[in-house]
Amino acid sequence: MRAMSFIALIAAIVFGTITITSKDSEGKYITTAFLVAAFAPKAVQRFAERA
């Protein structure tokens, strides 16, 4: 879980950098998807463990 989140975070940083340098509006969606993939699974896991 941690490795997948870390890889998704690195991918979000890379795609974010590419988006900033290229002024591409579609890159925002890819970057947002990778950020959600980096942080959402851990939050869902914590919620599931409490229930």
LINBEL-V641066 format. One record per pair of residues at least 4 apart in sequence whose C-alpha atoms are under 8 Angstrom apart, sorted by the first residue. I is the first residue (numbers start at 1). GAP is how many residues later the second one is. If there is no record, write none. Layout:
BEGIN
{{I	GAP} {I	GAP}}
END
This chain:
BEGIN
{{1	4} {1	40} {1	41} {2	4} {3	4} {4	4} {4	34} {5	4} {5	32} {5	33} {5	34} {5	36} {6	4} {6	32} {7	4} {7	31} {8	4} {8	26} {8	27} {8	29} {8	30} {9	4} {9	25} {9	26} {9	28} {9	29} {10	4} {11	4} {11	20} {11	23} {12	4} {12	18} {12	19} {12	20} {12	22} {12	23} {13	4} {13	18} {14	4} {15	4} {15	12} {15	15} {15	16} {16	4} {16	11} {16	12} {16	15} {17	4} {18	4} {18	9} {19	4} {19	5} {19	6} {19	8} {19	9} {20	4} {24	4} {25	4} {26	4} {27	4} {28	4} {29	4} {30	4} {31	4} {32	4} {33	4} {34	4} {35	4} {36	4} {37	4} {39	4} {40	4} {41	4} {42	4} {43	4} {44	4} {45	4} {46	4} {47	4}}
END
